[in-house]
């Protein structure tokens, strides 16, 4: 078993000791398309890669609650408020499933949360953009959650067992989130001229960040090749992005809206839509902390974490009390 800390010296020492039987068993499981489970031997680089991916996903679920949570008091009807509240609660649950899966690899959620607060762990850059109108709730549900689903269906078959099992439930709930977001935009697209303009404006602002969610282009991705070899990932970033674009075009046409890409056009020879150049410089700026809401998101997360400290302390105290009581009964 590995501890909860991952210092460079410790990591290098582990890598220096090659478990040939364990490596052979691990390689066999990967070759057979079987699952790696927490008690199985695994290379430390595999462990670290899965931790990085699960932690980033979990942090994205928690940070992603913020833009939608801000609209809970501004929903246009009680029905819309109930739907949005249920969605935000789902995202919190997704984060907990993922943190639990991550803990099976030896990193505690407290450690992961500290790394997030220090800026050493990342989350999806799409959540560093502001939500400014009610139409953004629909655009986030349809486009952001839609891109997330395309990214997350493959991890249902990822090689690490606890992550794959968590993703099955998450994807089912995210599919509902996408449908409710699209339905919200559909209502606006059939509304007044002002509502239609609001709908189109939200689509314009969220389209490109949603495409960036699939990750950098394959030529610039430093993790894709190894992750695919270990079957942590099943498709490259560009493959996922193309799939998302292809499925979204017919949907925006039903809305009577457009995507803000003059180069978007069907390519008969490729059997896919061609699309314009994504501003990767912008994506890297946002990832490095220079987005519209980076500072605000982390400050809010730190504030919520600190204000909830008494709840965690009370819960831990109660758990310790119950454990001591159970121990006393067993001793008697």
CORGIJO-V837866 format. One line per field, one symbol per residue. psi: psi as a letter, one per 20 degrees, with the letter a starting at -180 (. if undefined). A space follows every 10 residues. Layout:
# CORGIJO-V837866
psi=???
This chain:
# CORGIJO-V837866
psi=qqaiqmqggg ghgghhoong gggggghggg hjkrqprhiq qqqhhgghgh ggggghgghh gghihghhhi jhijqirhgh ggghghghhg hghggggghg hhhiiipqhg gghghghiji qrrpihjjqq oirhhhhghg gggghghggg higgiijqio ghgghhhggg hghhhggggh gghghgghij brhghghggh gggghigghg hhhirrqhij piigghhhhi kgqiqrghgg ggggghihgh ghhhikrrql oiioqpohgh krpqrrpqnh ggghgghijk rhjgggghgg ggghgghjgh ggggghgggh ghghghgghh h.
